[in-house]
Amino acid sequence: MLDAIDALAHAHSRGVMHGDISIGNLFSVDGKIILIDWECGKLFGDGELAGVRYGTRETMAIGYLLGRPYVPSFDIESLLLCFLQIVTISVVIPESNAKKWSKAGKALRWGEPFGVVSEEIQLATDRASLWGEGEAMKEIVGILEGSHRSLAELLSSIAKLDVPKWSDSGADDDLNGGGQDGVVKEEQWEELRTVFRVAKPFSWEGCDEEL
């Protein structure tokens, strides 16, 4: 993930947003993650008019789901949703928690097409519970703690970043303020990198070695 973070940081330093970060646009080549498909890319300040959206719904930032103009921090939110999607699809959970894990994964509704406005609002509300002290992330972390403690700790750290609020302009809105210019600050980039740098090794299959 650090490779993808650095790629985005470089693009943002040039005033360019990706606009469509999904697991299909993350390629692993010689042990490095390459971010491809920049056809939805745009310059800072060139977000679409409200209600017009391009990209991949399942990893779309909350504010963009709600039809707000695209801002740079939405790229980060989408990237972290990609990581969560990979986790829920790839990690092997002990049989004792398999049903809970399957239910938690279905609740995230990966792969659903665009819906009517009311459905988009509900999805945005559900996605908001993955951040901060949200119940959806607490449930995922709680399931992982018994067999994948290192991964559970990493997801907890990601949730604490509360990336949707990085674009918050102070609007009276619990989802995403869509705020101001949404440019990611240098200290936020470093905070994001640190979460992955200090993460303990984890296994997709069975239990973490430390257990």
N, CA and C atoms as a LAMMPS dump frame, in Angstrom:
ITEM: TIMESTEP
0
ITEM: NUMBER OF ATOMS
633
ITEM: BOX BOUNDS ff ff ff
-5.0000000000000000e+02 5.0000000000000000e+02
-5.0000000000000000e+02 5.0000000000000000e+02
-5.0000000000000000e+02 5.0000000000000000e+02
ITEM: ATOMS id mol type element x y z
1 1 1 N 0.818 -1.218 0
2 1 2 C 0 0 0
3 1 3 C 0.85 1.265 0
4 2 1 N 2.041 1.18 0.567
5 2 2 C 2.899 2.362 0.592
6 2 3 C 3.247 2.832 -0.818
7 3 1 N 3.413 1.873 -1.753
8 3 2 C 3.693 2.249 -3.143
9 3 3 C 2.545 3.06 -3.726
10 4 1 N 1.317 2.612 -3.475
11 4 2 C 0.148 3.321 -3.992
12 4 3 C -0.001 4.682 -3.328
13 5 1 N 0.278 4.74 -2.035
14 5 2 C 0.209 6.014 -1.315
15 5 3 C 1.219 7.003 -1.894
16 6 1 N 2.443 6.525 -2.129
17 6 2 C 3.48 7.402 -2.685
18 6 3 C 3.121 7.857 -4.095
19 7 1 N 2.517 6.963 -4.885
20 7 2 C 2.109 7.331 -6.245
21 7 3 C 1.061 8.437 -6.21
22 8 1 N 0.099 8.29 -5.3
23 8 2 C -0.935 9.314 -5.166
24 8 3 C -0.358 10.628 -4.659
25 9 1 N 0.55 10.537 -3.694
26 9 2 C 1.169 11.75 -3.151
27 9 3 C 1.904 12.507 -4.256
28 10 1 N 2.596 11.77 -5.124
29 10 2 C 3.315 12.403 -6.239
30 10 3 C 2.332 13.076 -7.191
31 11 1 N 1.252 12.37 -7.538
32 11 2 C 0.261 12.948 -8.447
33 11 3 C -0.369 14.189 -7.839
34 12 1 N -0.713 14.11 -6.557
35 12 2 C -1.336 15.254 -5.893
36 12 3 C -0.383 16.438 -5.819
37 13 1 N 0.917 16.151 -5.672
38 13 2 C 1.893 17.244 -5.629
39 13 3 C 1.953 17.992 -6.959
40 14 1 N 1.507 17.304 -8.032
41 14 2 C 1.434 17.93 -9.361
42 14 3 C 0.039 18.488 -9.651
43 15 1 N -0.85 18.409 -8.633
44 15 2 C -2.192 18.948 -8.813
45 15 3 C -3.132 18.04 -9.562
46 16 1 N -2.858 16.727 -9.544
47 16 2 C -3.678 15.763 -10.289
48 16 3 C -4.329 14.767 -9.341
49 17 1 N -5.633 14.551 -9.508
50 17 2 C -6.365 13.532 -8.767
51 17 3 C -6.63 12.343 -9.686
52 18 1 N -6.672 11.125 -9.111
53 18 2 C -6.916 9.924 -9.917
54 18 3 C -8.387 9.813 -10.307
55 19 1 N -9.289 9.861 -9.345
56 19 2 C -10.712 9.894 -9.627
57 19 3 C -11.422 8.56 -9.735
58 20 1 N -10.666 7.438 -9.798
59 20 2 C -11.332 6.131 -9.936
60 20 3 C -10.439 5.028 -9.366
61 21 1 N -10.171 5.085 -8.078
62 21 2 C -9.302 4.075 -7.47
63 21 3 C -10.132 2.87 -7.06
64 22 1 N -9.781 1.716 -7.616
65 22 2 C -10.47 0.464 -7.33
66 22 3 C -9.429 -0.646 -7.349
67 23 1 N -9.807 -1.839 -6.858
68 23 2 C -8.828 -2.921 -6.847
69 23 3 C -8.453 -3.34 -8.27
70 24 1 N -9.321 -3.065 -9.233
71 24 2 C -8.997 -3.367 -10.624
72 24 3 C -7.953 -2.436 -11.203
73 25 1 N -7.712 -1.307 -10.525
74 25 2 C -6.721 -0.338 -10.996
75 25 3 C -5.45 -0.343 -10.156
76 26 1 N -5.303 -1.385 -9.322
77 26 2 C -4.078 -1.576 -8.549
78 26 3 C -3.411 -2.848 -9.025
79 27 1 N -2.235 -2.733 -9.627
80 27 2 C -1.512 -3.883 -10.152
81 27 3 C -0.244 -4.129 -9.33
82 28 1 N 0.037 -5.381 -9.079
83 28 2 C 1.275 -5.752 -8.401
84 28 3 C 2.289 -6.207 -9.444
85 29 1 N 3.404 -5.494 -9.51
86 29 2 C 4.458 -5.804 -10.489
87 29 3 C 5.8 -5.832 -9.764
88 30 1 N 6.438 -6.986 -9.767
89 30 2 C 7.751 -7.153 -9.113
90 30 3 C 7.718 -6.683 -7.658
91 31 1 N 6.635 -7.008 -6.981
92 31 2 C 6.526 -6.676 -5.564
93 31 3 C 6.121 -5.255 -5.265
94 32 1 N 5.829 -4.481 -6.301
95 32 2 C 5.406 -3.1 -6.114
96 32 3 C 3.975 -2.918 -6.616
97 33 1 N 3.225 -2.025 -5.98
98 33 2 C 1.866 -1.716 -6.397
99 33 3 C 1.896 -0.529 -7.363
100 34 1 N 1.321 -0.728 -8.543
101 34 2 C 1.248 0.32 -9.552
102 34 3 C -0.203 0.748 -9.724
103 35 1 N -0.437 2.034 -9.738
104 35 2 C -1.777 2.594 -9.887
105 35 3 C -1.998 2.931 -11.36
106 36 1 N -2.983 2.255 -11.982
107 36 2 C -3.22 2.444 -13.415
108 36 3 C -4.574 3.092 -13.669
109 37 1 N -4.889 3.283 -14.954
110 37 2 C -6.185 3.772 -15.421
111 37 3 C -6.501 5.159 -14.87
112 38 1 N -5.862 6.142 -15.469
113 38 2 C -6.046 7.525 -15.028
114 38 3 C -7.042 8.278 -15.913
115 39 1 N -7.917 7.561 -16.612
116 39 2 C -8.812 8.227 -17.555
117 39 3 C -9.843 9.123 -16.872
118 40 1 N -10.116 8.859 -15.589
119 40 2 C -11.025 9.731 -14.83
120 40 3 C -10.264 10.809 -14.07
121 41 1 N -8.951 10.873 -14.289
122 41 2 C -8.125 11.846 -13.585
123 41 3 C -8.519 13.273 -13.92
124 42 1 N -8.289 14.148 -12.977
125 42 2 C -8.651 15.547 -13.173
126 42 3 C -7.736 16.433 -12.339
127 43 1 N -7.668 17.689 -12.701
128 43 2 C -6.853 18.643 -11.965
129 43 3 C -7.592 19.118 -10.723
130 44 1 N -6.846 19.498 -9.711
131 44 2 C -7.466 20.052 -8.504
132 44 3 C -8.418 21.185 -8.907
133 45 1 N -9.58 21.172 -8.298
134 45 2 C -10.56 22.215 -8.587
135 45 3 C -11.458 21.906 -9.755
136 46 1 N -11.189 20.776 -10.458
137 46 2 C -12.005 20.411 -11.616
138 46 3 C -13.029 19.33 -11.299
139 47 1 N -13.445 19.215 -10.032
140 47 2 C -14.455 18.229 -9.668
141 47 3 C -15.734 18.458 -10.461
142 48 1 N -16.465 17.351 -10.757
143 48 2 C -17.684 17.482 -11.542
144 48 3 C -18.743 18.263 -10.77
145 49 1 N -19.747 18.688 -11.489
146 49 2 C -20.873 19.328 -10.844
147 49 3 C -21.579 18.319 -9.96
148 50 1 N -22.213 18.778 -8.913
149 50 2 C -22.93 17.886 -8.007
150 50 3 C -23.923 17.043 -8.791
151 51 1 N -23.972 15.741 -8.474
152 51 2 C -24.907 14.825 -9.116
153 51 3 C -24.321 14.073 -10.292
154 52 1 N -23.134 14.48 -10.774
155 52 2 C -22.484 13.797 -11.895
156 52 3 C -21.318 12.992 -11.351
157 53 1 N -21.309 11.672 -11.611
158 53 2 C -20.269 10.817 -11.033
159 53 3 C -19.684 9.877 -12.069
160 54 1 N -18.386 9.661 -11.954
161 54 2 C -17.684 8.669 -12.746
162 54 3 C -16.892 7.807 -11.768
163 55 1 N -16.551 6.603 -12.191
164 55 2 C -15.707 5.785 -11.327
165 55 3 C -16.374 4.5 -10.889
166 56 1 N -15.835 3.921 -9.821
167 56 2 C -16.249 2.603 -9.339
168 56 3 C -17.004 2.752 -8.028
169 57 1 N -18.271 2.38 -8.023
170 57 2 C -19.152 2.624 -6.888
171 57 3 C -18.661 1.961 -5.612
172 58 1 N -18.168 0.718 -5.7
173 58 2 C -17.864 -0.045 -4.492
174 58 3 C -16.71 0.541 -3.682
175 59 1 N -15.866 1.339 -4.291
176 59 2 C -14.784 1.979 -3.543
177 59 3 C -14.875 3.506 -3.642
178 60 1 N -16.076 4.002 -3.832
179 60 2 C -16.291 5.436 -3.999
180 60 3 C -16.371 6.13 -2.636
181 61 1 N -15.741 7.276 -2.529
182 61 2 C -15.771 8.054 -1.294
183 61 3 C -17.194 8.463 -0.949
184 62 1 N -17.459 8.61 0.342
185 62 2 C -18.803 8.926 0.814
186 62 3 C -19.329 10.216 0.174
187 63 1 N -18.522 11.262 0.194
188 63 2 C -18.969 12.533 -0.37
189 63 3 C -19.32 12.427 -1.835
190 64 1 N -18.544 11.652 -2.58
191 64 2 C -18.796 11.494 -4.021
192 64 3 C -20.044 10.648 -4.256
193 65 1 N -20.274 9.641 -3.399
194 65 2 C -21.511 8.863 -3.478
195 65 3 C -22.729 9.777 -3.368
196 66 1 N -22.597 10.818 -2.553
197 66 2 C -23.704 11.741 -2.319
198 66 3 C -23.784 12.836 -3.38
199 67 1 N -22.943 12.726 -4.434
200 67 2 C -23.04 13.66 -5.546
201 67 3 C -22.264 14.934 -5.397
202 68 1 N -21.336 15.001 -4.434
203 68 2 C -20.553 16.213 -4.254
204 68 3 C -19.378 16.251 -5.242
205 69 1 N -18.889 17.42 -5.59
206 69 2 C -17.752 17.517 -6.499
207 69 3 C -16.539 16.769 -5.943
208 70 1 N -15.769 16.186 -6.844
209 70 2 C -14.611 15.385 -6.44
210 70 3 C -13.511 16.275 -5.875
211 71 1 N -12.939 15.854 -4.735
212 71 2 C -11.821 16.57 -4.129
213 71 3 C -10.678 15.581 -3.87
214 72 1 N -9.447 16.065 -3.708
215 72 2 C -8.287 15.173 -3.586
216 72 3 C -8.385 14.104 -2.505
217 73 1 N -8.934 14.432 -1.338
218 73 2 C -8.967 13.448 -0.251
219 73 3 C -9.843 12.249 -0.572
220 74 1 N -10.737 12.383 -1.573
221 74 2 C -11.559 11.241 -1.978
222 74 3 C -10.679 10.115 -2.521
223 75 1 N -9.555 10.465 -3.151
224 75 2 C -8.614 9.445 -3.633
225 75 3 C -8.121 8.565 -2.482
226 76 1 N -7.804 9.188 -1.354
227 76 2 C -7.296 8.442 -0.2
228 76 3 C -8.381 7.538 0.373
229 77 1 N -9.574 8.077 0.495
230 77 2 C -10.688 7.286 1.021
231 77 3 C -10.924 6.05 0.149
232 78 1 N -10.886 6.231 -1.166
233 78 2 C -11.094 5.106 -2.082
234 78 3 C -9.973 4.077 -1.97
235 79 1 N -8.745 4.544 -1.828
236 79 2 C -7.612 3.625 -1.706
237 79 3 C -7.756 2.75 -0.464
238 80 1 N -8.163 3.342 0.644
239 80 2 C -8.316 2.574 1.878
240 80 3 C -9.515 1.631 1.807
241 81 1 N -10.542 2.011 1.069
242 81 2 C -11.658 1.1 0.838
243 81 3 C -11.205 -0.096 0.001
244 82 1 N -10.278 0.142 -0.926
245 82 2 C -9.697 -0.97 -1.695
246 82 3 C -9.017 -1.97 -0.767
247 83 1 N -8.251 -1.452 0.176
248 83 2 C -7.566 -2.337 1.114
249 83 3 C -8.583 -3.142 1.922
250 84 1 N -9.64 -2.483 2.381
251 84 2 C -10.671 -3.179 3.151
252 84 3 C -11.366 -4.232 2.296
253 85 1 N -11.589 -3.915 1.038
254 85 2 C -12.217 -4.888 0.136
255 85 3 C -11.323 -6.114 -0.031
256 86 1 N -10.027 -5.888 -0.204
257 86 2 C -9.083 -6.996 -0.336
258 86 3 C -9.1 -7.856 0.927
259 87 1 N -9.154 -7.197 2.09
260 87 2 C -9.184 -7.927 3.359
261 87 3 C -10.417 -8.817 3.445
262 88 1 N -11.591 -8.239 3.182
263 88 2 C -12.825 -9.004 3.349
264 88 3 C -12.959 -10.125 2.334
265 89 1 N -12.301 -9.99 1.191
266 89 2 C -12.358 -11.029 0.169
267 89 3 C -11.302 -12.102 0.394
268 90 1 N -10.125 -11.716 0.888
269 90 2 C -8.963 -12.601 0.885
270 90 3 C -8.693 -13.338 2.19
271 91 1 N -8.978 -12.714 3.327
272 91 2 C -8.555 -13.31 4.585
273 91 3 C -9.373 -14.569 4.887
274 92 1 N -8.708 -15.567 5.445
275 92 2 C -9.355 -16.829 5.812
276 92 3 C -9.716 -16.788 7.293
277 93 1 N -10.99 -16.963 7.585
278 93 2 C -11.512 -16.865 8.945
279 93 3 C -11.833 -18.266 9.472
280 94 1 N -11.507 -18.555 10.739
281 94 2 C -11.866 -19.851 11.323
282 94 3 C -13.359 -20.131 11.204
283 95 1 N -13.703 -21.4 11.086
284 95 2 C -15.091 -21.803 10.877
285 95 3 C -16.032 -21.233 11.928
286 96 1 N -15.549 -21.077 13.155
287 96 2 C -16.395 -20.587 14.249
288 96 3 C -16.925 -19.178 14.004
289 97 1 N -16.204 -18.402 13.175
290 97 2 C -16.621 -17.029 12.887
291 97 3 C -17.009 -16.824 11.426
292 98 1 N -17.088 -17.904 10.673
293 98 2 C -17.319 -17.801 9.228
294 98 3 C -18.64 -17.121 8.893
295 99 1 N -19.707 -17.466 9.609
296 99 2 C -21.018 -16.88 9.318
297 99 3 C -21.04 -15.384 9.629
298 100 1 N -20.443 -15.014 10.756
299 100 2 C -20.381 -13.591 11.113
300 100 3 C -19.584 -12.815 10.077
301 101 1 N -18.47 -13.417 9.626
302 101 2 C -17.611 -12.758 8.644
303 101 3 C -18.338 -12.586 7.318
304 102 1 N -19.059 -13.614 6.893
305 102 2 C -19.814 -13.539 5.651
306 102 3 C -20.88 -12.451 5.724
307 103 1 N -21.556 -12.357 6.859
308 103 2 C -22.584 -11.334 7.048
309 103 3 C -21.982 -9.934 7.025
310 104 1 N -20.835 -9.778 7.696
311 104 2 C -20.167 -8.469 7.724
312 104 3 C -19.725 -8.065 6.322
313 105 1 N -19.223 -9.031 5.54
314 105 2 C -18.788 -8.738 4.182
315 105 3 C -19.938 -8.349 3.278
316 106 1 N -21.065 -9.04 3.381
317 106 2 C -22.233 -8.725 2.551
318 106 3 C -22.78 -7.349 2.867
319 107 1 N -22.672 -6.944 4.119
320 107 2 C -23.179 -5.633 4.528
321 107 3 C -22.438 -4.494 3.837
322 108 1 N -21.196 -4.762 3.387
323 108 2 C -20.411 -3.731 2.696
324 108 3 C -20.837 -3.58 1.242
325 109 1 N -21.544 -4.578 0.721
326 109 2 C -22.153 -4.524 -0.615
327 109 3 C -21.159 -4.211 -1.725
328 110 1 N -20.042 -4.934 -1.724
329 110 2 C -19.085 -4.791 -2.82
330 110 3 C -19.76 -5.246 -4.119
331 111 1 N -19.494 -4.562 -5.199
332 111 2 C -19.938 -5.016 -6.516
333 111 3 C -21.338 -4.594 -6.917
334 112 1 N -22.058 -3.841 -6.074
335 112 2 C -23.396 -3.413 -6.449
336 112 3 C -23.33 -2.272 -7.467
337 113 1 N -24.264 -2.253 -8.434
338 113 2 C -24.305 -1.148 -9.409
339 113 3 C -24.858 0.111 -8.768
340 114 1 N -24.776 1.225 -9.489
341 114 2 C -25.37 2.46 -8.996
342 114 3 C -26.867 2.274 -8.816
343 115 1 N -27.407 2.868 -7.749
344 115 2 C -28.826 2.742 -7.472
345 115 3 C -29.521 4.084 -7.496
346 116 1 N -30.727 4.093 -7.001
347 116 2 C -31.46 5.352 -6.908
348 116 3 C -30.87 6.173 -5.767
349 117 1 N -31.259 7.436 -5.708
350 117 2 C -30.662 8.355 -4.74
351 117 3 C -30.792 7.832 -3.313
352 118 1 N -31.966 7.311 -2.95
353 118 2 C -32.169 6.833 -1.581
354 118 3 C -31.215 5.704 -1.243
355 119 1 N -30.908 4.834 -2.225
356 119 2 C -29.973 3.736 -1.997
357 119 3 C -28.548 4.254 -1.82
358 120 1 N -28.206 5.284 -2.567
359 120 2 C -26.871 5.866 -2.453
360 120 3 C -26.682 6.503 -1.079
361 121 1 N -27.72 7.149 -0.59
362 121 2 C -27.642 7.76 0.735
363 121 3 C -27.474 6.684 1.803
364 122 1 N -28.193 5.569 1.66
365 122 2 C -28.07 4.489 2.63
366 122 3 C -26.68 3.877 2.589
367 123 1 N -26.146 3.678 1.37
368 123 2 C -24.793 3.121 1.252
369 123 3 C -23.773 4.061 1.875
370 124 1 N -23.942 5.367 1.64
371 124 2 C -23.03 6.352 2.228
372 124 3 C -23.104 6.303 3.751
373 125 1 N -24.306 6.141 4.283
374 125 2 C -24.482 6.04 5.728
375 125 3 C -23.794 4.785 6.264
376 126 1 N -23.966 3.664 5.546
377 126 2 C -23.321 2.41 5.949
378 126 3 C -21.803 2.547 5.907
379 127 1 N -21.296 3.196 4.864
380 127 2 C -19.842 3.349 4.716
381 127 3 C -19.28 4.262 5.8
382 128 1 N -20.082 5.234 6.238
383 128 2 C -19.615 6.133 7.292
384 128 3 C -19.314 5.372 8.575
385 129 1 N -19.993 4.235 8.777
386 129 2 C -19.789 3.463 10.004
387 129 3 C -18.512 2.631 9.958
388 130 1 N -17.731 2.756 8.874
389 130 2 C -16.417 2.112 8.8
390 130 3 C -15.327 3.001 9.393
391 131 1 N -15.666 4.256 9.673
392 131 2 C -14.659 5.229 10.099
393 131 3 C -14.881 5.669 11.528
394 132 1 N -13.822 6.177 12.145
395 132 2 C -13.92 6.655 13.512
396 132 3 C -14.319 5.53 14.454
397 133 1 N -15.391 5.737 15.19
398 133 2 C -15.899 4.741 16.14
399 133 3 C -17.096 3.992 15.56
400 134 1 N -17.168 3.912 14.234
401 134 2 C -18.302 3.293 13.567
402 134 3 C -18.486 1.816 13.909
403 135 1 N -19.742 1.389 13.974
404 135 2 C -20.075 0.024 14.379
405 135 3 C -19.652 -1.012 13.354
406 136 1 N -19.7 -0.676 12.056
407 136 2 C -19.345 -1.655 11.029
408 136 3 C -17.887 -2.082 11.161
409 137 1 N -16.996 -1.108 11.36
410 137 2 C -15.584 -1.456 11.513
411 137 3 C -15.34 -2.183 12.83
412 138 1 N -16.04 -1.787 13.88
413 138 2 C -15.899 -2.486 15.161
414 138 3 C -16.25 -3.962 15.015
415 139 1 N -17.284 -4.249 14.225
416 139 2 C -17.692 -5.637 14.032
417 139 3 C -16.622 -6.415 13.267
418 140 1 N -16.088 -5.822 12.217
419 140 2 C -15.043 -6.475 11.425
420 140 3 C -13.809 -6.727 12.283
421 141 1 N -13.385 -5.715 13.021
422 141 2 C -12.205 -5.844 13.884
423 141 3 C -12.444 -6.891 14.965
424 142 1 N -13.644 -6.905 15.534
425 142 2 C -13.957 -7.867 16.58
426 142 3 C -13.854 -9.302 16.096
427 143 1 N -14.276 -9.545 14.856
428 143 2 C -14.177 -10.892 14.284
429 143 3 C -12.716 -11.27 14.052
430 144 1 N -11.924 -10.309 13.597
431 144 2 C -10.519 -10.585 13.27
432 144 3 C -9.634 -10.768 14.501
433 145 1 N -10.003 -10.159 15.603
434 145 2 C -9.117 -10.149 16.779
435 145 3 C -8.768 -11.546 17.284
436 146 1 N -9.674 -12.488 17.122
437 146 2 C -9.409 -13.824 17.645
438 146 3 C -8.381 -14.601 16.856
439 147 1 N -8.231 -14.311 15.565
440 147 2 C -7.323 -15.108 14.74
441 147 3 C -6.326 -14.279 13.943
442 148 1 N -6.609 -13.004 13.739
443 148 2 C -5.741 -12.138 12.935
444 148 3 C -5.54 -10.814 13.668
445 149 1 N -4.886 -10.885 14.815
446 149 2 C -4.756 -9.718 15.681
447 149 3 C -4.026 -8.568 14.999
448 150 1 N -2.97 -8.859 14.273
449 150 2 C -2.194 -7.795 13.619
450 150 3 C -3.042 -7.068 12.581
451 151 1 N -3.811 -7.809 11.821
452 151 2 C -4.678 -7.203 10.818
453 151 3 C -5.787 -6.397 11.479
454 152 1 N -6.32 -6.901 12.581
455 152 2 C -7.342 -6.165 13.331
456 152 3 C -6.791 -4.827 13.82
457 153 1 N -5.556 -4.822 14.31
458 153 2 C -4.931 -3.587 14.78
459 153 3 C -4.732 -2.604 13.637
460 154 1 N -4.355 -3.119 12.461
461 154 2 C -4.151 -2.25 11.304
462 154 3 C -5.469 -1.607 10.883
463 155 1 N -6.537 -2.378 10.814
464 155 2 C -7.832 -1.824 10.428
465 155 3 C -8.323 -0.798 11.452
466 156 1 N -8.058 -1.046 12.73
467 156 2 C -8.427 -0.077 13.761
468 156 3 C -7.692 1.242 13.544
469 157 1 N -6.414 1.153 13.193
470 157 2 C -5.62 2.363 12.945
471 157 3 C -6.131 3.11 11.721
472 158 1 N -6.531 2.372 10.687
473 158 2 C -7.082 2.991 9.485
474 158 3 C -8.378 3.724 9.809
475 159 1 N -9.242 3.071 10.592
476 159 2 C -10.522 3.691 10.959
477 159 3 C -10.306 4.99 11.731
478 160 1 N -9.292 5.01 12.595
479 160 2 C -9.023 6.192 13.419
480 160 3 C -8.564 7.386 12.584
481 161 1 N -8.048 7.136 11.381
482 161 2 C -7.672 8.249 10.505
483 161 3 C -8.897 9.095 10.154
484 162 1 N -10.065 8.421 10.094
485 162 2 C -11.33 9.098 9.79
486 162 3 C -11.186 9.983 8.549
487 163 1 N -10.719 9.366 7.475
488 163 2 C -10.402 10.099 6.244
489 163 3 C -11.574 10.908 5.679
490 164 1 N -12.826 10.435 5.762
491 164 2 C -13.906 11.281 5.229
492 164 3 C -13.916 12.697 5.796
493 165 1 N -13.456 12.864 7.018
494 165 2 C -13.446 14.194 7.633
495 165 3 C -12.282 15.056 7.136
496 166 1 N -11.359 14.464 6.372
497 166 2 C -10.261 15.258 5.824
498 166 3 C -10.779 16.312 4.85
499 167 1 N -11.959 16.095 4.305
500 167 2 C -12.527 17.081 3.383
501 167 3 C -13.694 17.816 4.018
502 168 1 N -13.805 17.739 5.341
503 168 2 C -14.92 18.341 6.057
504 168 3 C -14.731 19.848 6.188
505 169 1 N -15.711 20.585 5.751
506 169 2 C -15.62 22.054 5.834
507 169 3 C -16.347 22.601 7.055
508 170 1 N -16.779 21.65 7.929
509 170 2 C -17.508 22.093 9.1
510 170 3 C -19.007 22.099 8.891
511 171 1 N -19.459 21.505 7.782
512 171 2 C -20.895 21.431 7.516
513 171 3 C -21.573 20.583 8.584
514 172 1 N -22.825 20.857 8.844
515 172 2 C -23.592 20.107 9.842
516 172 3 C -24.029 18.792 9.22
517 173 1 N -23.111 17.845 9.169
518 173 2 C -23.304 16.631 8.388
519 173 3 C -22.392 15.565 8.958
520 174 1 N -22.946 14.435 9.384
521 174 2 C -22.152 13.38 10
522 174 3 C -21.436 12.521 8.971
523 175 1 N -21.752 12.704 7.679
524 175 2 C -21.153 11.844 6.664
525 175 3 C -19.866 12.449 6.119
526 176 1 N -19.981 13.59 5.474
527 176 2 C -18.794 14.172 4.85
528 176 3 C -19.106 15.602 4.46
529 177 1 N -18.342 16.533 4.978
530 177 2 C -18.615 17.926 4.678
531 177 3 C -18.326 18.323 3.248
532 178 1 N -17.587 17.487 2.5
533 178 2 C -17.28 17.785 1.118
534 178 3 C -16.457 19.052 0.983
535 179 1 N -15.711 19.364 1.954
536 179 2 C -15.327 20.723 2.253
537 179 3 C -14.213 21.375 1.475
538 180 1 N -14.311 22.662 1.4
539 180 2 C -13.309 23.565 0.863
540 180 3 C -12.613 22.927 -0.326
541 181 1 N -11.294 22.742 -0.278
542 181 2 C -10.631 22.177 -1.449
543 181 3 C -10.242 20.716 -1.254
544 182 1 N -10.352 20.195 -0.024
545 182 2 C -10.077 18.778 0.217
546 182 3 C -8.648 18.353 -0.058
547 183 1 N -7.714 19.306 -0.139
548 183 2 C -6.313 18.956 -0.398
549 183 3 C -5.726 18.261 0.825
550 184 1 N -5.032 17.148 0.594
551 184 2 C -4.448 16.379 1.688
552 184 3 C -3.189 17.095 2.17
553 185 1 N -3.135 17.359 3.457
554 185 2 C -1.991 18.062 4.031
555 185 3 C -0.806 17.12 4.197
556 186 1 N 0.382 17.683 4.262
557 186 2 C 1.591 16.863 4.38
558 186 3 C 1.558 16.004 5.629
559 187 1 N 1.073 16.552 6.744
560 187 2 C 1.012 15.764 7.972
561 187 3 C 0.007 14.606 7.846
562 188 1 N -0.996 14.774 7.015
563 188 2 C -1.961 13.693 6.785
564 188 3 C -1.342 12.582 5.94
565 189 1 N -0.562 12.971 4.924
566 189 2 C 0.164 11.968 4.141
567 189 3 C 1.076 11.151 5.059
568 190 1 N 1.783 11.829 5.946
569 190 2 C 2.721 11.145 6.827
570 190 3 C 1.983 10.254 7.816
571 191 1 N 0.857 10.724 8.31
572 191 2 C 0.044 9.914 9.222
573 191 3 C -0.425 8.643 8.517
574 192 1 N -0.825 8.782 7.266
575 192 2 C -1.272 7.635 6.475
576 192 3 C -0.14 6.642 6.252
577 193 1 N 1.025 7.144 5.87
578 193 2 C 2.182 6.259 5.655
579 193 3 C 2.56 5.539 6.953
580 194 1 N 2.52 6.258 8.053
581 194 2 C 2.932 5.679 9.334
582 194 3 C 2.061 4.49 9.717
583 195 1 N 0.754 4.58 9.445
584 195 2 C -0.156 3.478 9.768
585 195 3 C 0.324 2.176 9.132
586 196 1 N 0.783 2.24 7.891
587 196 2 C 1.225 1.026 7.208
588 196 3 C 2.676 0.666 7.526
589 197 1 N 3.488 1.676 7.785
590 197 2 C 4.893 1.392 8.123
591 197 3 C 5.018 0.618 9.43
592 198 1 N 4.216 0.975 10.412
593 198 2 C 4.35 0.367 11.748
594 198 3 C 3.48 -0.879 11.907
595 199 1 N 2.688 -1.191 10.89
596 199 2 C 1.814 -2.363 10.986
597 199 3 C 2.633 -3.642 11.137
598 200 1 N 2.19 -4.519 12.026
599 200 2 C 2.863 -5.804 12.222
600 200 3 C 2.548 -6.747 11.062
601 201 1 N 3.453 -7.677 10.762
602 201 2 C 3.17 -8.652 9.694
603 201 3 C 1.898 -9.435 10.008
604 202 1 N 1.13 -9.724 8.972
605 202 2 C -0.076 -10.515 9.179
606 202 3 C -0.211 -11.545 8.065
607 203 1 N -1.025 -12.539 8.316
608 203 2 C -1.246 -13.623 7.357
609 203 3 C -2.681 -13.578 6.858
610 204 1 N -2.862 -13.807 5.547
611 204 2 C -4.217 -13.889 5.002
612 204 3 C -4.87 -15.214 5.397
613 205 1 N -4.046 -16.247 5.597
614 205 2 C -4.569 -17.574 5.87
615 205 3 C -4.264 -17.988 7.313
616 206 1 N -5.223 -18.622 7.955
617 206 2 C -5.011 -19.109 9.321
618 206 3 C -4.754 -17.968 10.273
619 207 1 N -3.954 -18.214 11.286
620 207 2 C -3.706 -17.231 12.331
621 207 3 C -2.386 -16.509 12.08
622 208 1 N -2.276 -15.32 12.636
623 208 2 C -1.004 -14.612 12.582
624 208 3 C 0.061 -15.431 13.314
625 209 1 N 1.302 -15.32 12.861
626 209 2 C 2.393 -16.087 13.477
627 209 3 C 2.524 -15.785 14.962
628 210 1 N 2.251 -14.537 15.351
629 210 2 C 2.449 -14.145 16.744
630 210 3 C 1.457 -14.861 17.664
631 211 1 N 0.378 -15.406 17.122
632 211 2 C -0.607 -16.081 17.943
633 211 3 C -0.277 -17.56 18.064
